[in-house]
């Protein structure tokens, strides 16, 4: 006896897609994403308002002197010193960007294409160290150059990552040497 193979037990047409329901879900999802984006944007603006007491950022002097060190890399943001998750967004300090750092006898010049440049006078620099993270960016141990500086009545940590990470140690040594000489002269 040979087995019988049933190819089509019953003729049935494919289900018709309910386009109205599918379109309704897509519109609902798009509205939800837009709401979340708007809430995040409002939170960012509110944080900037709360940090409105932060004075304007200093600009580089006309003649800063000869460059001791230069570095090209990324600026990863600034936070309240010692609180690596408390991001500072006022005056564009929360904007990540490419950065060109130049250390001179006058201080640290940070040039950021597409974002606001700033300058940290030598007498405002407090410390330089290697760290593993700053708000929104976590790297391997020692993968981030963190510079602590005073602005107004706040201490701020700014995080930088060089295109050549081997430069970080040289920057920490040079910055801390300059800071120690400045503190000794006070």
Number of C-alpha atoms within 10 A of each C-alpha: 3 4 5 6 7 7 6 7 7 7 6 7 6 6 6 6 8 8 9 9 10 11 11 11 12 12 12 12 12 11 12 12 12 12 12 11 12 12 12 12 12 12 12 16 14 13 16 20 13 12 14 13 11 16 12 12 17 13 14 18 12 6 7 16 12 11 15 11 15 14 19 17 17 19 25 25 23 28 23 17 19 12 12 18 15 14 23 24 21 22 18 16 21 20 18 18 18 20 23 19 22 19 24 19 13 18 23 24 24 22 20 19 11 11 16 15 19 19 19 22 21 18 15 17 24 20 18 24 18 18 16 15 20 25 18 11 13 12 12 9 10 15 19 26 27 27 24 23 22 17 17 13 9 11 17 24 26 26 28 28 21 20 12 10 13 10 15 23 15 10 21 17 13 15 23 17 14 20 20 13 10 15 12 8 7 6
